[in-house]
Amino acid sequence: MSIRIRLLLSYTAMLVTTILLFIAAIFLIAIALTGDIQHVRELYTSRYAVMPLTEPEETVSVETKFLSKSSPEQLLDQQFLQELEQRLEPVKAGILVRKGTEIYYASPVLQVAGMNAALPPYEMANLHVRDILETDGHFFTYVKFDFAYTDKTEGGVYVMKEVSPYAELARSLLPVLILFLLLMLALMNGLLNFLVSRSIVLPIDRLKTAAERIRDGELDFRIESSGQDEIGQLSQTFEDMRRKLKESVELQLQYEENRKELISNISHDLRTPITSILGYVEGIRDGVADTPEKREKYLDTIARKAKGMDRLIDELFLFSRLDLGKLPFTFERIDLTAFLDDYLSERKFDLEEQGVTVLYEKAEASPAFVLADREKLRRVLANILDNSLKYMDKQERRILFRLRPEEKQVTIEISDNGPGIDPDVAPHIFDRFYRAEKSRNTETGGSGLGLAIAKQIVDEHRGSIAASSVPGEGLTIVITLPREKEEGV
């Protein structure tokens, strides 16, 4: 038996049981209220009629109407209004006087939130003087009369009583209500059966279609979950599988694209110096370098190009090992303050010989311990320095180091006064083979791997590296490493 038929039978049985219980409950309640079957029949044949006003309501209404025409200012007398209110208390009614846009007086039984907004607009012709209004869940019948005070301000007087029209309406429409409820039960049963069947059959059909599309290699779609039930969970599992497969395919395509780009960049960066070397070799062989000075110049150029190729190959090899996770790291607990002091002491002399002023700012003299590989960290600092030196274009060249230990991390800032870069470009300078200088001239732009290697090393240290720049003022690179606790802490 299919799921659809089983659901139909189960809901049909539920419908029959509900109808029988509903009819039995109606007769039991009716007999309990009326006493016998005859009164039940009379209850069914009763009709709703608009109840007339009670005597106090009628009297007060006529009296206030007369006063509104002859002496409207008397309706602003609090004592007089309280006397009218006392006459209406036996029938649980009240009086309300409106002046302008505000309620001037309202009996306690009429002091309900939103009453002023629920009152009908002024109607000086007084064509509709009786009606029902609703505010804040309360229903009130009213008799009103609109008029004008002596100062031409619009006014109105209301005799109001809170009512509950639902009981009388239910009594008058009980037979129709029962038939309506039975019809609604039947319709709801059919609708519920349809919805429940659809909630099972349609999701299964969608899953079948989705599985066929995945089988055919189509992954650019979304499997909508039908809910939190078992089928909904199955749909979500299918969606997770589709998303993972798509991510895997996209990652594979990205790897392939990166591989092509890597090969293209390597080919370009190797072909350029090789072509130059071959040109100079041909120049020597053809006798173009016909003097010892020219031959020496050609040989120096060949040697420089060969060293550049050797450097590029080393960086490619290092980056490849880092990218594949094949480069071993020897982590140890080091004081970054002392480490940076030693490193700058070693590099300061060489940098000063190149006309570079090195500045060092420390926030505090206390140790700042991190877990790091000394040699790899030196490589990071060296690559950043080399990158800054390549692009410095000012007569007074300056590099500033800042060390800022914080509670949970230690930050190293390296700032130069070079030409800087576009802020939109800053996030990309750590991409492999990326160069802000687009000509790919190794004399001015480097290999494009130095900062990528620095980022890989910092990532292995569970740290982060970022760059910021103001064009024309320089570049700042920020390295953040997790701080280790001091001994005994």
N, C-alpha and C positions, 0 to 999 in steps of 0.2 A: 504494500500500500504506500502510495507516494506521500510526501510530507504535506502537500497541498490538501489531499483528501482527508488525511488524519486531522489536520487543523480544522477543516470544515466540519467534520463530525463532532469534534470536541466543542467547538463554539456553538454549534446547533444545540447540543445537549445543554450547554450553559444557558442558552437563550430560553429553552423550554422551562428549565428549572426556575429561572429568574421571573418569567411571566407568571407561573403558578404561585410562587411566593409573593409576588407583587399583588396579585388579585386577592389572595388570602389576607395579606396585611391590610389592604384597603377596607375589606368588609369588617375585619376585626376592629380596626380603629373607628370606623363609622358607627358600628353597633355600640362600641364602648362610649362614644360621645352622645348618641341619640337615644339609645335604650332598646330599640327594636328595628325590624326590617322596614316597617311602614315609614318611620321617620327618616330612615336612610333614603327611601324613594323620594320623600318630600325634599330632602336635602339636595338630591340630584336635580330636581325640577325647579329649584329656587333660582331667582334672577337678581342680578345686582341693580340697585337703585340708588341714585344720589341722595344721600341723607339730607333732610332739610336742616336749616339752622335751628339751634336750640333757642329757647325764649330769651335767655340773657344775651346771647350773641346777636339776635335780631334786634333787641331793644337798644343795646349799646351801639350797634351799627347805624340804626336810624338816628339816634341822638347825636352821634359824632358827625354824621352827614349833614344834619341840620346846622350844627355849630360851625362846620367848615364853610357853610354858605353865609351864615349871619355873623358869626363872631369867631373867625379862625384863630385869633390870638389866644382864646381860652384853651385851645388844645395844647398850648405851651405851658399851662399851669400844672406843675408837678403834683400838687395836692389833688387837683381835680382828676388827673390821669390815674392816680393811685386809687381813688374812689371807684372809677370805672373798672380798674383791675380787680378790686375786691368783688365786684359784682360778677366778674367772669370766672373767678376762681372755682366755683362749684362745678363748672363744666370743663375745667382744665384748659381754658382759653386765656388769651392775653391781648393786650393792646400795644400797637406800635405806631409811633408818630415819626414821620420823616420830614425834614426841612432841608431843601436844597439837595446836596449829594450825600448828606450824613443822616444817620438815625438820631433823632433828638431824644426819644424815649422808647424803651422796650421793656415789657414785663420780663421777669426772671425766666419764665418758661420759654421765652423767645430769644434769649441771649445765647445764640448759637454761632459758632465761627462761620464766617462767610455770609451771614444773613444780608448785610448791606449789598453785597455783589449779586445775591440771588433775587433781590426785589425787582419786579418788572419796571421798565422805564415809565416815566410820567405819561399819562394819557388824560388830558384835561377834558376830553369828550366823555370819558367814563363809560365807554361801550362794553368793556370787559372788566367787570367788577368782582367776579368770583373765579377762582382757579386754585390750582395746587402748585406749590413751588418746593424745590428740593435744595438742601444745603447741608454739607458735611454729613450725608447719610440720613438726614431727618426730612420728613415730609410734613408740610403744613397746608391746611386749607385756609383760605383767607377771603374776607370781604373787604374791599378797599374803596376809597373815594379820594380822588386827586383834586386839589384846589390850589388857590394862590393866597398867600398871606397878604396883609395890608401893605407890606413893603415890596410886593410883586414877586417875592421868593416862592418858588414852587414848593408845594407841600403835599403830604398824603397821610391818611389815617387808615390803619389796618386793624381789623379784628381777626385774630389768627388762632388756630388750634392745631396741635400736632396730631397727626393721624397715621394709621398704618393701613394703606389701601390693599395690601397684598392678601390679607385674610379674606376679605369680602370678595375680592377678585378670584381668589382660588376657589371659594365656595361656589360662585356662580359659574365658573368655567370648569368645574371638576370633571364632568363627563368628557368634555373636549380634551381636558388635560390628560385624562387616563388614556384616551385613544392616541393622543399625541405621544405620550410616553411609550406606549406599546409600539407605535410606529418608529419612534426614535430608537427603541431597543433593537427592533429588526434591522433598521438601517445601520445602527452602530455595529451590530453583529456582522452584517455583510461587509461594512467598511473595515472593521477590525480584522476580519478574516483576510480581506484583500491586502491590507497594509502588512499584516504579519507574514502572509505568504510572500508578498513582494520583498519584505525585509530579509527573507531567506533565499528565495529563488533568484531575485535580481542580483544580489551580491555574489552568489555563486556563479551566475552567468558572467558578471564582470570579471571575476577572478579567472574564469576559464579563458575569456578573451585576452586578459592581461598576460596569462601564462603563454598563450599562443603568440602574442606580440613579442614577449621576451625571448621565446624560442626562436623567432625569426630575426632576432638581433635588434629589435626596435626598443629603445630605452627612454626616449624623450616623451614621456607621458607620466601621469600621476594616477595612482590607484587610490581612490577615495575610500576612507574607512566608513563603514555603515553604522558604527556605534561601538559600544564597549562590550558587547556580547562576544561569544566564541567566534562568530563569523567576522565581527569587527576586528577582533584580535588577529584572526587569520589574514584579513585584508591588510592590517598594519604590518604584519610580518612579510607579506608579499611586497608591500611598498618599501620596507626597509631593505629587502633583498634587491629590488629593482634599483634603489638609490645606491646601494653598495656596488652593484655591478656597473652602474653608470659611472660612479666615481672611479672605479678600477679601470674602466675603459678610458675615461678622460685622463687619468693619471698616466696610463700607458702611452696615450697619444702625446701627452705633455713630455714624457720622458723621451719619446721618439723625436719630438720637435727640438727638445733641448740637446739631444745627441747630434741632430743635424746642425744645429746652431754651433755647438761646440766644435764639431769637425770643421765647419766653415770658418770659424774664428781662428782655430789652430792653423788651418791651411793658409789663411791670409797672413797671420802673424809669423809663420815660418817661411812662407814664400817670399815675403818682402826682403828679409835679410839675406836669404839664399840668393835671390836675384841680384842683390847688391854685391854679395861676395863674388858670384860668378862674373859680374860685370868688371869688378876690379881685377879678378884673376885674368880675364881676357885682355884687360888693358895692359897688364904686366907682360903677358905672353905676346901680345901684338906690338910691344915696344912703345906703347903710349907713355908709360912711365920710363922715360929715357934718361932720367937723372937719378942719382942716389936719393936725393931729397923726395922726388915723386914716388920712387919705389917704397921708401920708408913710410910716406903718407898713405900709400895704398895698402901696405901691409898693416899699418896701425888701424886703418878702417876695417880691414878684413878681420883682424883680431877683435876689435870692438864689436863688430856684428856677430862674430862667433860667440863671444862672451854673452851678448844679449840673448842669442838663441839658447845657450846653455842655461842662462837664468830662467828663460821662459819655460824650458823643458823641466827644470827643477820645480818651478811653481805649478806647472801642470801636474806633475807627479805628486806633489804635496797636496794640491787641491783634490785630485782624484782619490788619494788615500783618505783624506778627510771626508769626502763625499760618500765614500763606500764604508766608512767607519773602520778602516783598516789601520789607521795611525794610532799607535799606543800612546796613552797619556800617563804620566807619572805625577799624580796629585800629592801634594803635601801641604801642610798647614804653614803658611808664610805670613809674615807681617808686611802688608802692602806698603806701609809708610817707609820702612827700611828698604824694601825691594825697589821702590821708585827712586829713593835717594841714591842707591847704588847705580841704578841704570842711568840716571841723568848725569851722575858723576863720570860714568864711562863715556857717554855720548857728548857731553858738553864741550870737550876740547875740539872734537871733530866738527861739531856744528859751528862753533865759534870761528874755526878756520875757514868755513864756508860763508862767513859773514852773517850767521844766524844768532840772534840773542835768545837765550833760553831763560824763561822765567818759571818759578815754581812757587805755588801757593799751597800751604797746608792749613787746614782748618784747625787741627790740633796736633800736638806732638805725641799723643798716646798711641800705642800700637793699634793697627786695624787689621785683624787677621782674616784671611780668606783661604779657601782650599783651591790650590792652583798648581799648574805645571809651569815651573820657572822658565824653561826654554820656550815653551809655546807662548807664554805671556810676553816674553821678550820679542818674539816674532810678531805678535800683534802690534806692539808699540813701534817696532822698526818699520813695519809696513805702513802704519799711519804717518810716521815721520817722513818716510820716503815719498809718500803721496803728497804731503804738504810741500816738501822741498821742490818737487817737480813743477809745481804750478805757481810758486811765489814770484810775483812780478814787481814788487816794490823795492826801492833802494835799501831801505832799512827793514830787513827781514826779521820777524819775531815769532816765536812759538811760546805759548803759555800753557803750563801744566797746572791743573788744580786737583787736589785730593780732598774729597769730602766724605769722611766716615759718617754713616748714619746708624740708626738702631739695628736695622736688619740688612743693610747693604752698604757697600762702599762704592763710591762713584769717582771715576777718573775722567776729567775733561781735558781735551787737547785742542787748543785754539791756535789758529795761525792768522796772519794778516794778509793772506793772499787775495786773489781776485774774488773768491767765493763762488757760489753756484746758485742757480735758480732754486728757490725753496721747493718748487714742485719736483725738482730733480733729486733732491736730497735723499728721499727714501730709496732710490734706485742705485745709489753708488756702491752698495754692497752686493749687487747682483754680479754674477760672474761675467767677465768680459765687457762690463758696462764701462763706458768712458764718457765723461762730460765733454771731452774734446773728441769730436766725431771723426777726425781724419784717420784715427787708428795709427798715428805716427808714434812708434815706440820711443822716439827721441823726446817727445813732449807728452805723450799720453800713457806710457807704461803698458803693461800687458793686460790690464783690466782685471787681474786676479788678486792683487795685493789686498784690497779691502774685503773681497769675497772670502779669502783665506782668513783674514782677521775675524770676520763674522762667524765662520765655521768654528774657529777655536774658542771664541767667546761663548758660542752656543754650547759647546762641549763642557764649558765651565758653569753651565746653568745660569749664565748671565745674559745680558742684552747689550746691544750696541746700536746707536742711532746717530744721526747727523742733523745739524741745523746750520743755516747760513744766511748771511745778509750779503747780497751781491755787492762787490766792491770793497767789502770790509773784512772778509775772511770766512773760514769754515771752522765749525766746532764739532768734534766727535766726542760722544759721551759713552763711556763704558761703565756698566753697572755689574758688580759681582756680589753674590750673597755673602754676608758677613758671618764669620765664625765667632762663637763665644770665646772670651778670654779664658785662660787657664784658671781653674778654680771657681768659675762662674757657672 
